[in-house]
Amino acid sequence: VASTDGLRMSQGARGRHSDCLRVRNGTRADSCHPNSMVQLGAAILLLLISAAAAAECHGKECAVPASRDRGISLLSTRAVLSRRTLAVVANATPLDSSSKRQHLSRRAVYVRWGAKTCPMGSDLLYEGFMAAAAHNHRGSGFNYLCMHPDGQKPQGWSAGDQNGALLYGVEYEKTGALDKNNEKDAACAVCQWSHGGAVYVEWGRGDPREDASSPATCSSPGHEAMYTGLVMSTHHGQQKAENLCVDLEHAAHAASSDANHNGGLLYTTEMEKGSADEAAYPHNREVGCTVCGIPGRGITADGELEYYPKQERSVFTIWGSRTCPSDSHRIYEGFVAGSHYGHSGGGANPVCMTVNGVAPHGFSDGNQDGNLLYGAEYENTGALDKNANGDAACAVCEYTIPQQQVYIQWGRSASCSNDHAHVYSGLVLSTSHSQQKSLSLCVDLKREVHRASSQGSEDGALLYTTELEQGSADEDSYGHDVEVGCSACAAPAGKSVFTRWGSRSCPQGTTLLYEGWMASSAHNHRGGGANTLCMHSSGEKPEGASSGNQNGNLLYGMEYQNTGAADAAHDQDAACAVCELDRWEGVYTQWGRSDSCSSGHQTLYSGYIMANHYNNYKGEFVCVDSERAAHRNSNGGDQNGGLLYTTEMEQGSSDEEKYPHNVE
């Protein structure tokens, strides 16, 4: 399971759900393919498409989607049925040794938030509805989910009110500018891009077009725009959620009503002055976004389908650097932006804003006060400090070695295990545990400042080093109060990496890279990182680390908690496993599917949606294996650090026919 800023792996959920992979060849593939008559029609129509493409695309790069079985199919239409996401790569390999024809091994799966259909060039996997914690609940998970329309009740479900973690449907709200579909219940679509395997968000590149019939563009030459949107999240005075790129359509799902249910909410976003790049983002102006992809194939001037194996790349963000590491290419330079350290609401996840901001059409410079973004500063804690009050830089990068996925090994401060290529090393940074929630990020040791940085203390979004706290953690590898590092690593070519939460082993057909233990902020700390990390079992102490109590961001091990239904392993310390799939295919989560994956995709594991209690402070909704295994040094004591509760769906803006009230 891999993600890039702002796009998450496909989502959807009631209690247990399934991690899925796209099958290209094998026994399950037939359920994904058209029948022979449709294939015949597709072959005829492809000739017409190719001829038209040859005339239209002469002298410029154009892409045509791959078919499910041969890499050659009809152009996808905007299907009437229907985005920590995922920017991953695809591979191009010959169909057979005698053929020049190639196909994509990986086609990116992503969520189009605020829409019921997929863009041209993408296939609809399913249309869903958005779900999140209630806007006024300080606990449960910070992240939005795209719920599958055909949910499956998990084993041990109950219609009783257990009140652990809670999910609600999501509504659009007015702020005063760029509003649309107020009080409508938000839709989402899970899509599979036929042109390539790498999809990412260009944060800050809004859609300036007055005439939407002209094509949207990405700033990087040759990259394709999937859709344009607005950055949205909860109001800054509510409770934490997630910064998302929501389609300009602001579509409502099929069961939407006009009633004001006030569960999860979405407001437009303004950039605030201070540590931001104010030349690119004037104070109080709305912030847009564009979802882009790196195509792995296109049409030649002669109308032939052509594959570009060297373009099958992964995308990642390097926090704390203006440049990209070796073996990678910079897509754009940016600055780190997030919620104010003292605001209870808004998006918890920092985003990498392009330094070449483009305002969305219809923007206002008036103060609408919905979701607010601020530039981020580095702060001193007393150990491993650098560039205090400097305004943090970032860069979004392509890894240029084909078919290699970049991911984080949390706790490895100098090297990568398993002989994986080392991309960069850093320190885990977030807000202080006593402030308001952000995310734990792997920030480059350089901790560079962006081009418009000042040394003034602007006190917007803040970044502190992180210490490990004793309790439910694996203390053999991580000393109490010692700073925590991280390394970005690249998997071998043709492999995919994902995390199996709640297990010490990996599914059949995959290889265990390392077993670890789940870590997060304490359930009763209002600040620090809200996201869940799988800590490496062989941690490395960062150079210059101290065992003194610096009290910046704090990490704790996590325990399973009983709610009254579908419980297991109460007070045991939660395990995780980082796994390697033996193929270059996308792994993603179908939220709400508790037994199997739809769309003919292969099920890797099934589990329960778990997060903090709705009355704790924010954690993350994660797919925890039904096993709910304990890590190797777990004890049955009640440590009360990070906590995991099963999740119920609540009535209101959700699809209650598919997800009954109070069911896990």
C-alpha positions in Angstrom: 0.0 0.0 0.0 1.6 3.2 -1.1 0.4 6.9 -1.2 1.3 10.3 -2.4 0.2 13.6 -1.1 -3.5 14.1 -1.0 -4.5 11.1 -3.2 -5.2 8.0 -1.2 -5.5 4.4 -2.3 -9.0 3.7 -3.2 -11.3 3.5 -0.3 -14.9 2.6 0.7 -16.1 0.9 4.4 -18.1 -0.8 7.0 -16.0 -2.5 9.6 -13.9 -5.1 7.7 -12.7 -4.4 4.3 -10.3 -5.9 1.7 -6.9 -5.0 0.2 -7.1 -5.9 -3.5 -4.8 -6.2 -6.4 -5.5 -6.0 -10.1 -5.1 -9.3 -11.9 -3.7 -9.2 -15.4 -3.3 -12.9 -16.3 -4.7 -15.9 -14.5 -7.9 -17.5 -13.5 -9.6 -14.4 -12.2 -8.9 -12.3 -15.3 -11.9 -13.4 -17.2 -14.3 -11.6 -14.8 -12.6 -8.4 -15.8 -12.8 -8.8 -19.6 -15.5 -8.0 -22.1 -17.1 -10.9 -24.0 -16.0 -11.9 -27.4 -18.7 -9.8 -29.2 -17.6 -6.7 -27.3 -14.0 -7.5 -28.1 -14.8 -7.7 -31.8 -16.6 -4.3 -31.7 -13.6 -2.9 -29.7 -11.2 -4.1 -32.3 -13.2 -2.4 -35.1 -13.7 0.8 -33.2 -10.0 0.9 -32.3 -9.1 1.2 -36.0 -11.3 4.3 -36.2 -9.8 5.7 -33.0 -6.3 5.1 -34.2 -6.9 6.8 -37.5 -8.4 9.8 -35.8 -5.6 9.9 -33.3 -3.0 9.9 -36.0 -4.5 13.0 -37.5 -5.2 14.7 -34.2 -2.0 13.8 -32.4 0.6 14.4 -35.1 3.5 16.3 -33.6 2.3 16.0 -30.0 2.0 13.3 -27.3 -1.4 11.7 -26.9 -2.5 8.7 -24.9 -5.0 5.9 -25.4 -6.1 3.6 -22.5 -5.0 0.0 -22.3 -7.5 -2.8 -22.5 -7.9 -5.2 -19.7 -6.3 -8.2 -21.5 -4.1 -6.9 -24.3 -3.3 -3.3 -23.4 -5.4 -2.0 -26.3 -9.0 -1.0 -25.8 -11.5 1.6 -26.4 -11.0 5.1 -25.1 -12.8 5.1 -21.7 -15.9 7.3 -21.6 -17.2 9.1 -18.6 -19.0 6.1 -17.1 -22.4 6.8 -15.7 -21.8 4.4 -12.9 -19.1 4.8 -11.1 -8.5 9.9 -4.6 -2.2 8.9 1.7 -3.6 7.7 -2.6 -1.5 6.4 -4.6 1.2 7.4 -7.0 2.7 4.3 -8.2 4.2 3.1 -11.4 3.4 0.6 -14.2 5.6 -1.6 -16.2 5.7 -2.4 -19.9 6.7 -6.0 -20.9 6.2 -8.0 -24.1 3.1 -10.1 -24.4 5.3 -12.8 -25.9 8.8 -13.1 -27.2 7.8 -12.9 -30.8 5.5 -9.8 -30.5 6.5 -6.2 -30.5 3.3 -5.3 -28.6 3.6 -4.5 -24.9 1.2 -3.9 -22.1 1.1 -2.0 -18.8 1.6 -4.3 -15.7 0.3 -1.6 -13.4 -2.5 0.9 -14.0 -2.9 3.4 -11.2 -6.0 3.2 -8.9 -7.1 6.5 -7.5 -10.1 8.2 -6.0 -11.8 11.1 -7.7 -13.3 12.9 -4.8 -16.6 14.8 -5.4 -17.5 12.9 -8.6 -19.6 9.9 -9.6 -17.7 9.1 -12.8 -14.1 8.8 -13.9 -12.2 11.1 -16.4 -11.6 10.2 -20.0 -8.9 7.5 -20.1 -9.9 5.9 -16.7 -12.2 3.0 -16.0 -14.8 3.2 -13.3 -14.2 0.5 -10.6 -17.1 1.7 -8.5 -19.1 4.8 -7.5 -19.3 5.4 -3.8 -20.0 8.0 -1.1 -17.6 9.9 1.1 -17.4 9.1 4.8 -15.4 10.6 7.7 -15.5 11.3 11.4 -18.1 13.8 12.5 -16.9 17.4 12.2 -17.4 17.9 15.9 -15.9 14.7 17.1 -12.3 15.1 18.2 -11.5 11.4 17.9 -11.9 8.5 15.3 -9.8 8.8 12.1 -8.7 12.0 10.4 -9.0 10.6 6.9 -11.9 10.5 4.4 -12.9 7.2 2.9 -14.7 6.3 -0.4 -17.2 3.7 0.7 -17.9 0.8 -1.7 -21.6 0.7 -2.9 -21.9 -3.0 -2.2 -20.7 -3.2 1.4 -20.4 -6.6 3.2 -21.2 -6.9 6.9 -18.2 -8.3 8.7 -18.1 -11.4 10.9 -19.4 -10.7 14.4 -21.3 -7.5 13.4 -24.0 -6.0 15.6 -26.6 -3.4 15.2 -26.1 -2.3 18.8 -24.6 1.0 19.6 -20.9 0.2 20.6 -19.6 3.7 20.2 -16.0 3.0 19.4 -14.8 4.8 16.2 -17.7 6.3 14.2 -18.1 7.1 10.5 -20.6 9.6 8.9 -21.5 10.7 5.4 -20.0 14.0 4.2 -21.7 17.2 3.1 -20.5 20.2 1.1 -20.7 23.5 3.1 -20.7 27.2 2.0 -17.9 29.5 2.8 -18.8 32.5 0.6 -16.7 31.8 -2.5 -16.6 29.0 -5.0 -19.5 27.3 -3.3 -21.6 24.6 -4.9 -24.2 22.0 -3.8 -24.5 23.2 -0.2 -25.7 20.5 2.1 -25.6 17.8 -0.6 -24.0 14.5 0.4 -20.6 14.1 -1.3 -19.9 11.4 -3.9 -16.7 9.8 -4.9 -15.5 7.4 -7.7 -12.7 4.8 -7.5 -11.0 4.8 -10.9 -8.2 2.9 -12.7 -6.1 4.9 -15.1 -5.5 3.1 -18.4 -2.5 5.2 -19.5 0.0 4.5 -16.7 0.7 3.7 -13.1 1.7 7.0 -11.6 -0.9 9.5 -10.3 -0.2 12.4 -8.0 -1.7 15.8 -6.9 -0.2 19.1 -7.9 -1.3 21.1 -4.9 -1.9 24.8 -5.6 -2.3 24.4 -9.4 -5.9 25.5 -9.7 -8.1 25.6 -12.8 -8.1 29.1 -14.2 -10.2 28.3 -17.2 -13.4 30.2 -17.7 -14.2 27.8 -20.6 -14.0 24.3 -19.1 -14.2 22.8 -22.6 -10.5 23.6 -23.1 -8.2 21.0 -21.8 -6.7 21.2 -18.2 -3.0 20.9 -18.0 -0.2 19.8 -15.5 2.9 21.9 -15.2 5.3 19.1 -16.0 5.5 18.5 -19.8 4.0 15.3 -21.0 2.0 14.6 -17.9 -1.7 14.3 -18.2 -4.3 16.1 -16.2 -6.9 13.7 -14.8 -9.2 16.3 -13.1 -9.0 19.7 -11.5 -10.5 20.6 -8.1 -10.4 22.7 -5.0 -8.6 21.9 -1.8 -11.2 21.1 0.9 -11.4 19.9 4.5 -13.3 20.7 7.7 -13.6 24.3 9.0 -10.5 25.4 10.9 -12.6 25.8 14.1 -14.1 22.3 14.0 -12.1 19.1 14.4 -9.3 17.7 12.3 -9.9 15.9 8.9 -7.9 15.7 5.7 -6.9 18.1 2.9 -8.3 16.6 -0.3 -8.4 17.6 -3.9 -12.2 17.6 -4.5 -13.5 17.8 -8.1 -15.1 21.1 -9.2 -18.3 19.2 -9.9 -19.1 18.7 -6.2 -21.3 15.8 -7.2 -23.8 14.2 -4.7 -24.2 10.5 -4.3 -27.3 8.5 -5.3 -28.9 8.5 -1.8 -28.1 12.2 -1.1 -30.7 14.4 0.5 -30.9 18.2 1.0 -31.2 17.8 4.8 -28.5 19.3 7.0 -27.1 16.2 8.7 -23.8 17.8 9.9 -21.7 14.6 10.0 -18.5 15.0 8.0 -18.1 18.4 6.3 -16.1 20.0 3.4 -15.2 23.6 3.2 -13.1 25.4 0.6 -9.5 26.4 1.6 -7.6 29.7 1.7 -3.9 30.3 2.0 -2.8 32.5 4.9 0.2 34.7 5.0 3.3 34.1 7.2 5.6 31.2 6.3 3.9 30.6 2.9 5.2 31.8 -0.5 3.0 34.9 -0.6 4.1 35.9 -4.2 2.5 32.6 -5.4 -0.4 32.5 -2.9 -1.8 35.9 -1.9 -3.3 36.1 1.6 -6.9 34.7 1.8 -7.1 33.5 -1.8 -8.7 30.1 -2.4 -6.4 27.2 -3.2 -7.0 24.8 -6.2 -5.4 21.5 -7.2 -4.8 19.3 -10.3 -4.5 15.5 -10.3 -1.9 14.4 -12.8 -0.5 11.2 -14.2 2.7 10.1 -15.9 1.6 8.2 -19.1 3.3 5.0 -20.0 2.0 4.8 -23.5 0.6 6.9 -26.3 -0.2 7.1 -30.0 2.6 7.7 -32.6 2.3 10.1 -35.5 1.5 7.0 -37.6 -1.4 6.1 -35.4 0.4 3.2 -33.7 0.0 2.4 -30.0 3.4 2.8 -28.4 4.6 2.0 -24.9 7.3 3.9 -23.0 9.0 1.5 -20.5 11.3 4.2 -19.2 8.2 6.2 -18.2 6.9 3.5 -15.8 8.0 5.4 -12.7 6.9 6.0 -9.1 6.2 9.4 -7.6 7.1 10.5 -4.0 7.5 13.7 -1.9 10.8 14.6 -0.3 9.9 16.8 2.7 12.6 19.3 3.8 14.4 19.5 0.5 14.1 21.7 -2.6 15.8 19.1 -4.8 15.3 15.4 -5.6 17.7 12.7 -4.7 19.9 10.8 -7.2 18.0 8.5 -9.6 15.0 10.9 -9.5 13.7 13.9 -11.4 11.9 16.9 -9.8 8.3 17.3 -11.0 7.9 20.5 -9.0 9.5 22.5 -6.2 7.3 23.5 -3.3 6.8 24.5 0.3 5.2 22.6 3.2 1.8 23.9 4.1 -0.6 22.7 6.8 -3.1 23.7 9.4 -2.2 26.2 12.1 -0.6 24.5 15.2 -3.4 25.9 17.4 -6.4 25.2 15.2 -8.5 22.2 16.2 -9.9 21.8 12.7 -8.9 21.8 9.0 -6.7 19.2 7.3 -4.3 17.3 9.5 -2.1 16.3 6.5 0.6 18.7 5.3 0.7 19.2 1.5 3.5 20.2 -0.8 2.4 23.4 -2.5 3.9 24.1 -5.9 5.9 27.4 -6.0 4.1 28.2 -9.3 0.6 28.6 -7.9 -2.4 29.1 -10.2 -5.6 30.5 -8.6 -8.9 28.7 -9.5 -11.3 30.6 -11.7 -13.8 32.6 -9.6 -11.4 33.0 -6.6 -11.9 35.8 -4.0 -9.4 37.5 -1.8 -12.0 38.1 0.9 -11.7 36.3 4.2 -14.1 33.3 4.0 -12.5 31.5 7.0 -13.3 27.9 6.0 -10.3 25.5 5.9 -7.0 27.5 6.3 -3.5 26.6 5.2 -0.3 28.1 6.6 3.4 27.6 5.6 5.3 25.4 8.0 8.4 26.2 10.2 11.0 24.1 11.8 11.1 24.3 15.6 13.7 23.5 18.2 13.1 20.8 20.8 16.6 20.5 22.3 18.1 17.7 20.2 18.8 17.3 16.5 17.6 20.8 15.8 18.3 22.7 12.6 17.1 25.8 10.8 14.8 27.0 13.6 12.0 29.3 12.3 13.1 28.5 8.7 10.1 28.0 6.4 10.1 24.4 5.2 10.7 23.3 1.6 9.6 20.2 -0.2 9.8 18.7 -3.7 7.6 16.2 -5.6 9.9 13.7 -7.5 9.7 11.0 -10.1 11.9 8.0 -9.4 13.6 7.5 -12.8 14.5 3.8 -12.5 11.5 2.0 -14.0 9.2 -0.2 -12.0 10.7 0.7 -8.6 8.3 1.8 -5.9 9.5 4.3 -3.3 8.2 3.8 0.3 9.2 4.7 3.9 10.9 2.4 6.4 9.9 4.1 9.7 12.6 3.8 12.3 15.5 3.3 9.9 17.6 6.5 10.2 20.6 5.7 7.9 19.9 2.8 5.6 17.3 0.5 4.1 17.0 -3.2 5.0 16.4 -6.1 2.5 19.1 -4.7 0.1 16.6 -2.1 -1.1 18.0 1.0 -2.7 18.4 4.0 -0.3 16.7 7.2 -1.6 17.1 9.6 1.3 17.2 9.6 5.2 15.5 11.9 7.6 13.8 12.4 10.9 10.2 11.9 11.9 8.7 15.4 12.4 5.2 16.7 13.3 3.5 19.2 15.7 4.2 19.0 19.4 2.1 16.6 21.4 0.5 19.5 23.3 -0.6 21.4 20.2 -3.1 20.2 17.6 -2.9 17.2 15.2 -0.8 17.1 12.1 0.8 14.0 10.5 4.2 12.4 11.2 6.4 13.1 8.1 9.8 11.7 7.1 11.7 15.1 6.7 15.1 15.1 5.0 18.1 15.7 7.3 18.9 18.9 5.4 15.7 20.6 6.5 16.0 23.1 3.7 13.9 26.3 3.5 11.9 27.4 0.5 12.8 30.2 -1.8 10.7 32.8 -0.1 11.6 31.8 3.5 12.2 34.3 6.2 13.7 33.9 9.7 10.8 35.4 11.4 8.7 33.3 13.8 5.4 33.2 12.0 4.0 30.4 14.0 1.6 28.8 11.5 2.2 25.1 10.9 5.1 23.8 13.0 7.5 20.8 12.8 9.2 19.2 15.8 11.4 16.1 16.1 9.9 12.9 17.5 10.7 10.7 20.4 9.6 7.1 21.1 7.8 6.6 24.4 7.7 3.3 26.4 4.6 1.2 26.9 3.2 -0.8 24.0 6.2 -0.2 21.8 9.0 -2.7 21.0 11.5 -1.1 23.4 14.3 -3.6 22.5 14.9 -1.7 19.3 13.8 1.8 20.4 14.9 3.4 23.6 12.5 5.5 25.7 12.7 9.3 24.8 15.2 8.6 21.9 14.6 10.5 18.7 13.1 8.5 15.7 14.5 8.5 12.2 13.3 7.2 8.8 14.5 6.3 5.4 12.9 6.4 2.0 13.7 3.2 0.1 13.1 1.8 -3.4 11.9 -1.7 -3.8 13.4 -4.0 -6.5 12.1 -3.5 -10.1 8.8 -5.3 -10.7 7.8 -5.5 -7.1 5.1 -3.7 -5.0 5.2 -2.9 -1.3 2.3 -2.6 1.1 1.6 -2.8 4.8 -0.6 -5.5 6.4 -1.9 -4.0 9.6 -2.6 -6.3 12.5 -0.5 -9.2 11.3 3.1 -10.5 11.6 3.0 -12.3 8.3 2.2 -11.6 4.7 -0.5 -13.1 2.4 0.1 -16.0 0.0 2.0 -14.8 -3.0 3.8 -12.1 -1.2 7.1 -11.9 0.7 7.7 -10.6 4.2 10.2 -7.7 4.2 10.0 -7.1 7.9 7.5 -7.5 10.7 7.0 -4.5 12.9 4.7 -2.8 15.4 2.0 -0.2 15.0 2.7 3.3 16.4 0.8 6.6 16.7 0.3 9.5 19.0 -1.3 8.8 22.4 -5.1 8.6 22.3 -5.3 11.5 24.8 -2.8 13.8 23.2 -4.4 16.5 21.1 -1.2 17.1 19.1 1.5 15.2 17.2 1.0 12.9 14.2 -2.5 11.5 13.6 -1.3 8.8 11.2 -0.4 5.2 12.0 3.2 4.0 11.3 4.6 0.5 10.9 7.8 0.7 12.8 10.7 -1.4 11.6 11.7 -4.2 13.9 15.4 -3.3 13.6 15.4 0.4 14.3 18.5 2.6 13.9 19.2 5.5 16.3 19.8 8.8 14.4 23.2 10.3 14.7 23.2 12.8 17.6 20.1 11.4 19.2 19.5 12.0 22.9 17.8 10.1 25.6 16.7 13.3 27.3 13.0 14.2 27.4 12.5 16.9 24.7 8.7 16.5 24.5 8.1 17.5 20.9 6.1 14.9 18.8 5.7 11.7 20.7 5.1 8.1 19.4 3.5 5.3 21.3 2.8 1.7 20.6 -0.9 0.8 19.9 -3.3 -1.6 21.7 -6.5 -3.3 20.6 -9.6 -2.3 22.6 -12.9 -4.0 23.1 -16.1 -2.2 22.1 -18.7 -5.0 22.6 -18.8 -6.5 19.1 -16.3 -8.1 16.7 -13.6 -7.7 19.5 -10.3 -9.6 19.7 -6.9 -9.4 21.5 -8.0 -6.7 24.1 -4.9 -4.8 25.4 -2.5 -6.7 23.2 0.1 -4.5 21.5 -0.6 -4.3 17.7 1.7 -5.8 15.1 2.1 -5.0 11.4 4.0 -6.5 8.5 5.6 -4.8 5.5 5.1 -7.1 2.5 6.4 -7.3 -1.1 4.1 -8.4 -3.9 6.0 -10.5 -6.5 4.4 -8.4 -9.3 4.4 -4.8 -10.3 0.7 -4.3 -9.7 -1.3 -1.7 -7.6 -2.4 -2.7 -4.1 -5.3 -0.7 -2.7 -8.1 -0.9 -0.1 -11.8 -1.4 -0.9 -13.4 0.2 2.2 -16.6 -1.6 3.2 -15.9 -5.0 1.5 -15.3 -7.4 4.4 -14.8 -10.7 2.5 -13.8 -10.2 -1.1 -12.7 -7.6 -3.7 -15.1 -6.5 -6.5 -14.1 -5.9 -10.1 -12.5 -9.3 -10.4 -9.5 -8.1 -8.3 -7.6 -10.5 -6.1 -8.2 -10.3 -2.4 -4.9 -10.1 -0.4 -6.4 -9.8 3.1 -9.6 -8.7 4.9 -10.1 -6.9 8.1 -11.9 -4.3 10.2 -11.8 -0.5 10.0 -10.2 0.6 13.2 -9.2 4.0 14.7 -9.2 5.9 18.0 -12.5 6.2 20.0 -14.6 9.0 18.7 -14.1 10.8 22.1 -10.3 10.4 22.1 -8.1 12.6 19.9 -7.7 12.0 16.2 -6.0 8.8 14.8 -6.3 7.2 11.4 -8.9 4.9 9.9 -6.8 1.8 8.9 -7.7 -1.7 7.6 -6.6 -4.0 10.4 -6.4 -7.7 9.6 -9.1 -9.9 11.2 -6.3 -11.7 13.0 -5.4 -8.7 15.1 -2.0 -10.2 15.9 0.3 -8.9 18.7 3.9 -8.0 18.1 6.8 -10.1 19.4 7.3 -8.1 22.6 3.7 -7.5 23.4 2.3 -7.7 26.9 -1.2 -7.8 28.1 -0.9 -4.7 30.3 -3.1 -1.7 29.8 -0.5 0.8 28.5 -3.1 3.3 27.0 -0.9 4.8 24.3 -2.3 4.6 20.8 -5.6 2.7 20.7 -7.6 0.8 18.1 -11.4 0.4 18.2 -13.8 -1.1 15.7 -15.8 1.3 13.6 -19.6 1.7 13.1 -21.4 3.6 10.4 -23.8 6.3 11.5 -27.0 7.5 9.8 -27.3 10.9 8.1 -25.4 11.7 4.9 -24.4 8.1 4.3 -26.1 5.5 2.1 -28.2 3.9 4.9 -29.7 1.2 2.6 -26.2 -0.2 2.1 -24.7 0.6 5.5 -27.3 0.4 8.3 -27.0 2.6 11.3 -24.6 1.3 14.1 -23.4 -1.7 12.1 -19.6 -2.3 12.2 
